[in-house]
């Protein structure tokens, strides 16, 4: 076993762990929004803004 092999396993495991945590966070946000789609800023950049949620008018 070369000396770089355990380091490679650690690096790939770290990347896999970060990917898993990012996917879990994205799922949590999608579940909270009730929609897995991205916000309208990402999908329709430059369009009219979404209406305010009820009770948030200033």
Secondary structure as the mmCIF struct_conf table of DSSP 4:
data_model
#
loop_
_struct_conf.conf_type_id
_struct_conf.id
_struct_conf.beg_label_comp_id
_struct_conf.beg_label_asym_id
_struct_conf.beg_label_seq_id
_struct_conf.end_label_comp_id
_struct_conf.end_label_asym_id
_struct_conf.end_label_seq_id
HELX_RH_AL_P HELX_RH_AL_P1 UNK A 3 UNK A 33
TURN_TY1_P TURN_TY1_P1 UNK A 34 UNK A 34
BEND BEND1 UNK A 37 UNK A 37
HELX_LH_PP_P HELX_LH_PP_P1 UNK A 38 UNK A 39
HELX_RH_AL_P HELX_RH_AL_P2 UNK A 40 UNK A 43
BEND BEND2 UNK A 44 UNK A 44
TURN_TY1_P TURN_TY1_P2 UNK A 45 UNK A 46
BEND BEND3 UNK A 47 UNK A 47
HELX_LH_PP_P HELX_LH_PP_P2 UNK A 48 UNK A 53
TURN_TY1_P TURN_TY1_P3 UNK A 54 UNK A 55
#
